[in-house]
Amino acid sequence: MLHNFVRTDGQRPYSGLTLGTDGDFYGTTYLGGTENLGTVFKIAANGSLTTLRNFTRTDGRTEAPPIQAADGDFYGTVGGTAYKIAQSGAFTSLASLPGASQPSPLLQATDGNLYGTTANGGKSDHGTVFKMTPDGTVTVIFNFDARVPGDLATLMQGSDGNFYGTTYGGGDNKFGTVFKSTPTGAVTVLHNFSDPNYPNDGAYPVAELLQASDGNFYGATAEGGSKGYGIIFEITSFGGYSILYNFDLPTGSQPSATPMQHTNGKIYGLAYGGGTKSLGVAYSFDLGLPPFARLLPVIGKAGETVEILGQGFTGTTAVSFNGAAATFNVVSDTYLTATVPSGATSGVVSVTTPGGVLNSNQAFQVKP
């Protein structure tokens, strides 16, 4: 147990944590703090906690974690506004968002801008997909409507530069959708859940999509499936859809957390209910995908250090950034560091190990 929250430093933390480049974790609480409206905090690996911001009535409340952008500052949403906060705690309110209800966590895209969704606002008050520059200029790029409402909409960027997400409700069957959006806001519905063409299809996706190392997207629905307890599904960028697993209560029910892929290739996740005690499960799902290398961060300049996670790094003979050889240091069998070489261009990072070449699951973006 690293820290027990009390009223003064925050209550009800359920935003999740963001690992900063300084090695500390950053998060928010929904309540507590000086005005009982929540806080932004950082906590060290030894449990030492620092309150960076006590939210005020002007700010509102948040359920979303801040994310660290390429400039080193953290960006988040609270109430109907977006904010920036430095590691020192210097706080800046950036902009009003086009909807005050349940703004999603922000993501920084490869163009350097920040993107997110709102559950209301926009032309029909059914929510929006918006873009925000780091200095706070907000542009609505898509307006959700009654057919595809933005309630509990998620958003992530695929390797093709487009955005992919789910909506909890709406669609042709009113049980949610998977959608794709270009950076300019051209939206395509890739799948309508409870599709009669897929017997025992899932319903009500809550979790964000995961793009795995094979380039396809994976997700879960909280309900539906042959047992009614939710499913794991796969979908391609063109809408090719498959049901991969039906939760059955003993192996979990109501999977609501975003799955993640380990560098061993397997997918891991959480289900809200089910299991032997009916109190939820942690699960792994093996699709036979090969191991890969994971980069922290995925954007940087020549001369900067990049951390790389993976498997079998002992005895590594080479690391390259899109073909440009890099100097590196093997710290352990699952962790090494590398320096972005001069003249490197954006692309895949490759690690040559005794067991073969591991490629990164994301392209590294070289900043000028």
C-alpha positions in Angstrom: 0.0 0.0 0.0 1.7 3.2 -1.2 -0.8 5.8 -0.1 -4.1 6.1 1.7 -6.0 9.1 0.4 -7.5 11.6 2.9 -9.8 14.5 2.4 -7.0 17.0 2.2 -5.1 15.3 -0.6 -8.0 13.9 -2.6 -10.8 11.4 -2.5 -12.2 8.9 -5.0 -9.3 8.5 -7.4 -10.5 6.5 -10.4 -8.9 8.2 -13.3 -6.0 5.9 -13.7 -2.3 6.9 -13.6 0.1 8.4 -16.2 3.8 7.6 -15.9 5.8 10.8 -16.4 9.2 11.0 -17.9 10.5 12.0 -14.4 9.5 8.5 -13.1 6.6 9.7 -11.1 2.9 8.8 -11.6 0.3 11.5 -12.2 -3.5 11.3 -11.7 -6.6 13.0 -10.5 -9.2 12.5 -7.8 -12.9 13.2 -8.2 -13.4 14.6 -4.7 -11.3 16.0 -1.8 -8.8 18.8 -1.7 -9.3 22.2 -0.3 -12.7 22.7 -1.9 -13.7 19.0 -2.1 -13.8 19.2 -5.9 -10.8 17.0 -6.6 -7.1 17.3 -7.2 -4.2 16.7 -9.6 -1.5 14.7 -7.8 1.8 13.1 -8.5 3.1 10.1 -6.6 6.6 8.6 -6.5 7.3 4.9 -6.7 8.0 5.0 -2.9 4.5 6.4 -2.2 5.5 10.0 -1.6 2.5 12.1 -2.8 2.4 15.7 -3.8 -0.8 17.6 -4.5 -0.2 19.7 -7.6 -3.7 21.4 -8.0 -6.8 21.7 -5.8 -9.7 22.1 -8.3 -12.0 25.0 -7.6 -15.6 25.8 -8.5 -14.3 27.6 -11.5 -12.6 24.4 -12.7 -15.2 21.7 -11.9 -14.6 18.0 -11.5 -12.8 15.4 -13.6 -12.7 11.6 -14.0 -10.0 11.7 -16.6 -6.2 11.4 -16.0 -3.8 14.0 -17.4 -1.5 12.9 -20.2 2.0 14.0 -20.7 2.6 15.7 -24.1 5.9 16.0 -26.1 6.6 19.4 -24.5 6.8 17.7 -21.0 3.7 19.3 -19.6 0.5 17.5 -18.7 -2.8 18.1 -20.3 -6.3 17.2 -19.1 -9.9 18.0 -18.9 -12.0 19.2 -16.0 -15.6 20.3 -16.1 -16.0 21.9 -19.5 -12.5 23.1 -19.9 -9.0 21.8 -20.9 -6.0 22.6 -18.7 -2.2 22.3 -18.7 -0.2 21.6 -15.6 3.6 21.5 -15.3 5.5 19.0 -13.2 6.1 21.8 -10.8 2.3 22.3 -10.4 2.0 25.6 -12.5 -1.6 25.4 -13.7 -3.0 27.0 -16.8 -6.7 26.9 -17.9 -6.5 26.6 -21.7 -9.9 26.6 -23.3 -13.6 25.9 -23.0 -14.6 22.6 -24.6 -17.6 22.1 -26.9 -19.5 20.2 -24.2 -19.3 20.1 -20.4 -20.4 16.6 -19.8 -17.9 13.7 -19.5 -15.0 15.0 -21.7 -12.8 12.0 -22.5 -9.1 11.8 -21.7 -7.0 13.7 -24.2 -4.6 12.1 -26.6 -1.7 13.7 -28.5 -1.7 12.8 -32.1 1.3 12.6 -34.4 0.5 16.1 -35.7 1.3 17.5 -32.2 -2.3 18.5 -31.5 -4.5 17.1 -28.7 -7.8 15.4 -29.5 -10.8 14.2 -27.4 -14.5 13.7 -27.3 -17.4 15.3 -25.4 -20.7 13.6 -24.4 -22.8 16.6 -25.2 -22.5 19.9 -27.1 -22.0 20.3 -30.8 -24.7 21.0 -33.4 -27.3 18.5 -32.0 -26.0 18.4 -28.4 -25.0 14.8 -28.8 -21.3 15.4 -28.4 -18.3 16.1 -30.5 -14.8 15.1 -31.5 -12.5 18.1 -31.1 -8.9 19.1 -31.8 -7.0 21.5 -29.5 -3.6 23.0 -30.2 -1.2 23.0 -27.2 -1.8 26.7 -26.7 -5.6 26.1 -26.3 -7.2 26.8 -29.7 -10.2 24.4 -30.0 -11.8 23.2 -33.3 -14.8 20.8 -33.5 -13.9 18.3 -36.3 -17.1 16.1 -35.9 -20.5 16.4 -34.4 -22.1 13.3 -33.0 -25.9 13.0 -33.7 -28.9 11.0 -32.4 -27.9 8.0 -34.5 -24.3 7.9 -33.2 -24.2 9.9 -29.9 -21.0 10.7 -28.2 -22.0 9.4 -24.8 -19.0 7.5 -23.3 -17.2 7.8 -26.7 -13.6 6.7 -26.7 -10.8 7.8 -29.1 -7.4 6.5 -30.1 -5.1 7.1 -33.1 -4.2 4.2 -35.4 -1.0 3.7 -37.2 -2.6 5.0 -40.4 -3.1 8.5 -38.8 -6.9 8.1 -38.5 -8.8 8.0 -35.2 -10.8 5.0 -34.0 -13.2 4.7 -31.2 -16.4 3.3 -29.8 -19.7 4.8 -28.7 -21.6 3.2 -25.8 -25.0 3.6 -27.5 -26.5 4.6 -30.8 -25.9 3.0 -34.1 -28.4 1.1 -36.3 -29.3 -1.2 -33.4 -28.9 1.2 -30.4 -26.3 -0.9 -28.8 -23.2 1.1 -29.7 -20.7 1.4 -32.6 -17.1 1.3 -33.7 -16.2 4.3 -35.7 -13.3 5.8 -37.7 -12.6 9.5 -38.2 -10.0 11.2 -40.4 -8.1 14.1 -38.8 -10.4 16.4 -40.7 -13.6 14.8 -39.3 -14.9 12.5 -42.0 -16.5 9.7 -39.9 -17.3 6.2 -41.0 -19.2 3.7 -38.8 -17.3 0.4 -39.0 -19.6 -1.8 -37.0 -23.0 -1.5 -35.4 -23.2 -3.8 -32.3 -25.9 -6.4 -31.9 -25.7 -6.9 -35.7 -28.0 -9.8 -36.7 -25.4 -11.0 -39.2 -23.2 -11.9 -36.2 -25.2 -14.2 -33.9 -24.8 -13.3 -30.2 -23.0 -10.1 -31.1 -21.8 -7.9 -28.3 -23.5 -4.8 -26.9 -22.5 -1.6 -25.2 -18.7 -1.2 -25.6 -17.2 0.8 -22.8 -13.5 0.0 -23.2 -11.2 1.9 -25.6 -9.9 0.1 -28.6 -6.4 -1.4 -28.7 -4.4 -1.6 -31.9 -2.2 -4.7 -31.6 1.1 -5.4 -33.3 -0.7 -7.1 -36.2 -2.3 -3.7 -37.1 -5.9 -4.8 -36.2 -8.0 -3.4 -33.4 -9.3 -5.3 -30.4 -11.9 -4.4 -27.9 -14.6 -5.6 -25.5 -18.3 -5.0 -24.9 -19.9 -5.0 -21.5 -22.9 -7.0 -22.5 -24.0 -9.4 -25.2 -22.4 -12.5 -26.5 -23.7 -16.1 -26.3 -23.9 -15.9 -22.4 -24.8 -12.3 -22.1 -21.7 -11.3 -20.2 -19.8 -9.5 -23.0 -17.3 -10.4 -25.7 -13.8 -9.7 -27.0 -13.9 -8.7 -30.6 -11.5 -7.9 -33.5 -12.0 -5.3 -36.2 -9.9 -4.1 -39.1 -9.5 -0.5 -40.3 -12.0 -1.4 -43.1 -14.6 -2.9 -40.8 -13.8 -6.6 -41.1 -15.3 -7.9 -37.8 -15.0 -11.1 -35.7 -16.2 -12.2 -32.3 -13.2 -13.8 -30.6 -14.4 -14.8 -27.1 -17.6 -14.9 -25.2 -17.3 -14.2 -21.4 -19.2 -16.9 -19.4 -19.1 -15.5 -15.8 -16.4 -17.9 -14.5 -13.9 -16.2 -16.8 -15.4 -12.8 -16.2 -18.3 -10.6 -17.1 -18.8 -6.9 -18.1 -15.3 -6.2 -19.4 -15.1 -2.4 -19.2 -11.4 -1.7 -19.0 -9.3 -1.0 -22.1 -7.2 -4.1 -23.0 -3.4 -3.7 -23.5 -0.9 -5.8 -25.3 2.2 -7.0 -23.5 5.5 -7.1 -25.3 5.2 -10.9 -25.2 2.4 -10.5 -27.8 -0.5 -11.5 -25.5 -3.5 -9.3 -24.7 -4.3 -8.6 -21.1 -7.4 -7.0 -19.6 -9.9 -6.7 -16.7 -13.5 -7.7 -16.3 -15.7 -5.8 -13.8 -17.5 -8.9 -12.6 -17.5 -12.7 -12.7 -14.7 -15.0 -11.5 -14.8 -17.5 -8.6 -15.9 -14.8 -6.2 -18.1 -12.8 -8.7 -15.9 -9.8 -8.0 -14.1 -9.5 -11.3 -11.1 -11.0 -13.0 -7.8 -10.2 -14.7 -7.4 -12.1 -17.9 -4.9 -12.9 -20.7 -5.8 -13.7 -24.2 -3.3 -15.4 -26.6 -3.9 -14.7 -30.3 -0.5 -16.1 -31.2 0.9 -12.7 -32.0 4.7 -12.4 -31.9 6.6 -10.4 -29.3 7.6 -6.8 -30.1 9.4 -3.8 -28.7 7.6 -1.0 -26.9 8.9 2.6 -26.9 8.8 5.3 -24.2 8.3 7.9 -25.5 7.3 7.6 -29.1 8.5 11.0 -30.2 11.8 12.9 -29.7 14.8 14.6 -31.1 18.2 13.4 -32.2 20.4 12.9 -29.1 17.5 12.2 -26.7 17.2 8.9 -24.8 14.4 6.4 -25.6 13.5 3.6 -23.3 12.6 0.3 -24.9 10.7 -2.6 -23.3 10.7 -6.1 -24.7 11.9 -9.7 -24.4 15.3 -11.4 -24.6 17.4 -8.2 -24.8 20.5 -9.8 -23.2 23.1 -10.1 -25.9 21.5 -7.5 -28.2 23.8 -6.6 -31.0 22.0 -3.6 -32.7 19.3 -1.0 -32.4 18.2 1.1 -35.3 15.7 4.0 -35.9 14.1 3.4 -39.3 17.4 1.9 -40.4 19.8 4.4 -38.7 22.1 2.7 -36.2 21.8 3.9 -32.6 24.0 3.6 -29.6 22.3 1.6 -26.8 22.7 0.2 -23.3 21.1 -3.1 -22.2 19.9 -2.7 -18.6 18.1 -6.0 -18.3 16.6 -8.8 -20.3 13.4 -6.8 -20.8 14.7 -3.2 -20.8 17.3 -1.2 -22.7 17.9 2.5 -23.5 18.9 3.9 -26.9 19.9 7.3 -28.2 18.1 8.8 -31.2 20.9 8.9 -33.8 21.7 12.0 -35.8 20.0 11.9 -39.2 17.3 9.5 -38.1 13.9 9.7 -39.7 10.5 8.7 -38.4 9.7 5.0 -38.6 10.0 1.7 -36.9 12.6 1.0 -34.2 14.3 -2.4 -34.6 16.2 -4.3 -31.9 18.4 -7.2 -33.0 18.5 -9.9 -30.2 20.0 -13.4 -30.2 16.4 -14.7 -30.7 15.7 -12.5 -33.7 14.7 -8.9 -34.6 12.0 -7.2 -32.5 10.2 -4.3 -34.2 8.4 -1.6 -32.3 4.6 -1.7 -32.4 4.6 2.1 -33.0 6.5 4.3 -35.4 8.9 6.6 -33.6 8.4 10.3 -34.6 11.6 12.3 -35.0 11.1 15.9 -34.1 13.2 18.5 -36.0 
